[in-house]
């Protein structure tokens, strides 16, 4: 997922929307996915796909996997952009509507059907209910041994990791009191309750983290 348009630069290329942040981080994120999923087959559900840039980039590089993008609202520009990015990619499905904060049994994917679930830049620009829902939904949707990948900025031990992140966190909370950095410990605790064990906390460019959890 890319940041809201007022918080990131976007360009239009026909139906395709190009988010600058997604262009910058898609390579480093793919490297992590290739490490865990490079030889895998199955379904990867992306929650909060935004423009569709990530989904398309990953689908092109990991052809044995089938990617299912999703967004929480059927906004025509977002859905149209995802569909446009998916043209010519047989392993990238059309986007579906999915609200991460919805009850896990209401997600439009069956239990145990996903090899992996992935979300980027969701947790800090949504209420905690979206993060909790993402984790519970992944716990239900993942097959045994499948991974949940959560990318974005987080706090560690109750505080963002850099001064620039402190400032960004404050700006998010000023914009919406329900937004803000989530602490790694809180996310890990919620994951454990959903049957997901912490596998790795990977440092990523621009002071972001990739949190990886595995279905037990």
FENNOR-V834511 format. One record per helix or strand of 3 or more residues. SS is the DSSP state (A for helix, B for strand). FROM is the first residue (numbers start at 1). TO is the last residue. Records with the same first field share a line. If there is no record, write none. Layout:
# FENNOR-V834511
SS->FROM-TO  FROM-TO
This chain:
# FENNOR-V834511
A->5-7  20-37  53-61  76-85  104-106  123-125  128-141  163-175  184-193  205-207
B->10-13  16-19  42-47  65-71  92-97  114-120  142-152  154-156  196-204  208-215
